[in-house]
């Protein structure tokens, strides 16, 4: 997981530090609601030039940047 990915999550969820951003963390465990998750997904899509399907929800943050989450 790179630093920019962590920064996007911290900014999107207005967290106070990067320590909570681990491979095992989930959007739910970080307090994200469905709107937060959509907004963060859009930021990640823009930053990493990828597309997530509308119903994509990774098991944890470590899996969030898999290049082909739905076989794209």
Backbone as a ProteinNet text record, in pm:
[ID]
protein_1_A
[PRIMARY]
XXXXXXXXXXXXXXXXXXXXXXXXXXXXXXXXXXXXXXXXXXXXXXXXXXXXXXXXXXXXXXXXXXXXXXXX
[TERTIARY]
85.6	0	90.2	71.1	158.6	106.6	191.1	157.4	42	34.5	-74.6	-208.7	-212.4	-334.9	-377.9	-283.3	-313.7	-363.5	-300.2	-341.4	-484.4	-521.6	-658.3	-758.5	-727.4	-817.8	-827.8	-714.4	-712.5	-791.2	-767.4	-839.7	-988.9	-1022.5	-1162.4	-1242.3	-1176.7	-1246.3	-1214.7	-1131.2	-1093.2	-1034.5	-944.6	-876.4	-759.2	-712.6	-605.3	-465.7	-455.1	-322.2	-330.3	-214.3	-204.9	-197.4	-177.6	-156.7	-274.5	-394.3	-513.1	-526	-450.3	-459.4	-363.4	-417	-338.4	-401.8	-327.9	-382.7	-507.6	-514.5	-626.7	-748.3	-731.1	-841.9	-947.7	-1070.2	-1180.1	-1238	-1312.9	-1379.2	-1473.3	-1542.4	-1633	-1558.1	-1443.5	-1368.9	-1312.4	-1301.8	-1253.2	-1367.3	-1489.9	-1605.6	-1665.5	-1630.6	-1683.8	-1827	-1911.1	-2046	-2046.1	-2159.7	-2163.8	-2125.2	-2163.7	-2126.6	-1975.4	-1914.5	-1768.2	-1699.6	-1749.2	-1688.7	-1696.6	-1809.9	-1825.2	-1730.3	-1722.9	-1635.7	-1489	-1448	-1309.9	-1281.7	-1376.3	-1359.5	-1338.2	-1412.9	-1397.6	-1259.5	-1211.9	-1078.6	-970.8	-988.5	-892.1	-894.2	-1013	-1024.4	-949.5	-967.6	-899.5	-748.5	-704.4	-561	-490.1	-552.6	-487.4	-536.8	-621.5	-670.6	-728.7	-821.7	-888.6	-1037.7	-1115.3	-1260.1	-1306.8	-1380.6	-1443.3	-1588.3	-1639	-1782.5	-1862.9	-1985.2	-2067.3	-2082.2	-2086.8	-2110.2	-1981.2	-1865.3	-1737.6	-1709.1	-1684.2	-1644.4	-1537.2	-1411.9	-1303.9	-1315.9	-1265.2	-1268.7	-1189.3	-1080	-998.8	-921.9	-854.4	-783.9	-669	-608.2	-499.4	-541	-668.9	-719.9	-785.2	-795.3	-869.6	-809.6	-680.5	-617.1	-581.3	-643.1	-620.5	-657.2	-574.1	-591.8	-720.5	-769.2	-888	-993.2	-1053.2	-1146.1	-1265	-1303.3	-1417.9	-1385.5	-1258.8	-1220.6	-1210.3	-1201.1	-1188.6	-1052.8
-117.1	0	123.4	209.4	325.4	444	542.8	658.2	739.2	753.2	830.9	764.2	633.4	559.9	593.3	587.3	617.8	761.3	854.6	994.5	1013.7	945	955.1	906.2	795.4	741.5	838.4	889.1	983	1109.4	1164.4	1285	1257.6	1146.3	1113.3	1089.4	1032	1001.6	1100.7	1199.9	1302.2	1240.3	1143.5	1078.6	1165.8	1144.5	1227.8	1170.3	1046.6	989.6	870.5	830.2	718.3	583.1	581.5	455.8	359.6	412.8	327.5	261.7	312.3	262.3	145	26	-96.8	-184.6	-284.6	-377.3	-447.3	-471.5	-545.5	-458.4	-327	-236.4	-243.1	-218.4	-211.1	-70.3	-36.4	93.3	102.4	-4.7	-6.3	16.6	-50	-36.1	104	178.3	316.3	416.7	366.7	453.3	508.8	451.8	500.1	453.8	546	505.7	482.6	450.2	416	534.8	655.4	773.4	795.7	779.3	790.5	691.7	569.2	464.5	498.7	551.1	590.5	704.8	805.1	919.3	877	791.8	744.5	660.3	576.5	495.9	584.5	694	786.1	851.8	890.1	948.6	848.3	723.6	619.5	591.9	591.6	571.1	680	804.3	916	906.7	879.5	875.2	760.2	643.6	522.7	480.3	562.1	534.7	394.1	365.3	236.1	257.5	153.5	162.7	50.7	89	-9.1	-26	-147.7	-164.1	-100.6	-62.8	7.1	-69	-200.3	-278.9	-334	-286.1	-338	-285.9	-378.3	-342.6	-442.6	-397.9	-491.2	-543.1	-664	-723.7	-640.5	-580.2	-494	-396.1	-300.6	-198.7	-256.6	-362.1	-426.5	-479.1	-507.1	-559.7	-451.4	-331.2	-225.3	-185.7	-199.1	-155	-268.5	-382.6	-488.9	-435.2	-459	-397.5	-437.8	-554.7	-599.8	-652.8	-564	-611.1	-688.7	-663.1	-735.8	-790.1	-814.8	-870.4	-770.3	-642.5	-539.5	-548.6
0	0	0	-99	-107.8	-25.4	-9.2	74.7	17.3	-113.9	-172.9	-145.8	-153.5	-120.4	22	115	255.3	270.5	200.4	208.1	160	53.7	1.7	105.3	170.8	273	390.4	436.9	550.8	517.3	398.3	357.3	342	278.4	254.1	380.6	481.6	606.9	718.2	684.5	782.4	909.6	889	1000.5	1043.6	1165.4	1217.2	1195.9	1151.5	1126.2	1031.5	983.8	890.8	960.8	1091.3	1163.4	1151.9	1137.7	1127.5	989.9	892.9	756.8	741.1	756.1	742.5	635.5	590.8	492.2	542.6	671.7	730	760	766.3	798.4	688.3	727.7	631	634.1	531.6	533.1	653	682.6	798.2	929.2	945.2	1071.6	1089.6	980.4	987.8	999.6	1007.5	1026.8	899.2	784.6	657.2	637.9	594.1	554.7	403.3	348.6	206	117.3	155.8	77.9	82.4	199.8	211.4	118.9	118.4	36.8	-111.3	-155.7	-296.1	-329.6	-242.9	-268.2	-273.8	-181.3	-180.1	-304.4	-342.4	-464.1	-585.3	-593.7	-706	-704.4	-586.9	-575.6	-617	-574.2	-610.5	-760.5	-819.3	-963.8	-1039.6	-996.5	-1062.2	-1045.6	-924.1	-894.8	-964.8	-965.7	-1016.6	-1154.3	-1217.6	-1354	-1366.5	-1276	-1277	-1256.6	-1277.4	-1261.8	-1170.2	-1067.1	-979	-1021.6	-1022.3	-1049	-935.1	-963.1	-864.6	-733.5	-740	-619	-557.4	-601.8	-551.3	-411.8	-321.4	-185.6	-143.4	-139	-106	36.4	58.3	191.8	290.9	244.3	330.5	241.9	304.6	227.9	147.5	197.7	126	-10.4	-25.7	-153.6	-239.2	-187.2	-256.3	-390	-405.3	-529	-624.1	-606.3	-702.7	-839.9	-935.6	-1067.7	-1138.4	-1116	-1187.6	-1090.5	-1009.9	-908.1	-961.1	-1084.6	-1140.1	-1278.1	-1302.2	-1430.1	-1542.2	-1513	-1616.1	-1682.3
[MASK]
++++++++++++++++++++++++++++++++++++++++++++++++++++++++++++++++++++++++

